[in-house]
Amino acid sequence: MQIMIKDFQTVNTFCKGIEFFEGDIDITQRREKSGNIQKVNGRSFLGICSLDLSRPVDVVISTTNKGVEEDFYNYLRKWEVVD
């Protein structure tokens, strides 16, 4: 899901909110100039802050529990980027 984490306060809220979701959470963002993809651990405050917070990021959870996956993406809806 593509979301917008626009400032440090939002990063903090995001990190605290995902603490209880089991599974691996990855955040990726394509670098504007080089086109390379930067991938960070979604649980890492500093990792997320290393991204360009003025642009959307893609968030993916890897879990075998479909209920956790559904709850996770529902939690992210408040930051979802809708075209």
N, C-alpha and C positions, 0 to 999 in steps of 0.2 A: 504494500500500500504506500502511496506517495503522501507524505505529510510535510507540514511546514513547522519547524521548530525555530522560531524567530529571534529568541534572546536567551540569555543565561537563566533567567527565571523559569522559562518554559522548559529548558533542558533539565533543570533541577526537578520540576514537577514531573516531567516524563520519566526520569530515572527513578524517582521515589515511587511512582505509580506502577512501574513494571517489575518491581522487586519480587512480587509474589507469583509471577507467571513462570511456570517451569518450562525450560527449554532454552535454546540458544537464540539470541536476538541479534541480528546483523543489520547495520545501517550502511547503505552505499550512496555515493553521490559521484556523478561524472564531473570531473574537473573541466571548467569552462574553456581554458586555453588549450590544454594538451589533449583533452578528450579521454584521459585515463580515468579509470574508476577507482575511487578511494573507498575502502571498506573498513568500518570500525565496529568494535563490540558495542552493541546497543545499551549495555549496562555501564559503560564507561563515560562518566561525566566529561572527563578531559578529552576522550576520543571524539565525542560528539561536538565539543567546543572547537575541535581542530577543523571541523567542516565549515563551509561557507554558509552561515546561518541565514543569509539573505536569499538563499535558494532552497527549493524543496529537496527532500531526501527520500529514499526508498527504504522501507522497513519490512523485514521478514522475520517471522519466528519459525524455528524448527522444533517441532514437538510431535510426539506420537499421540497426544491427547487432543482429539478434535474439539472438545469442550473448551480447553485452555486456548486453543487457536482462535476459536470463535469469540471468546470473551476478550482476548487480546486485541483483535481487530475492531471489536466494538468499542473498546477503550480508546483506540486511536482515532475514532471518527471525529472527535472534536478538533483535531489538527489536520484532517484529511484535505488534500488539495483536489478541488473539483474543477475540471476544465469547463 
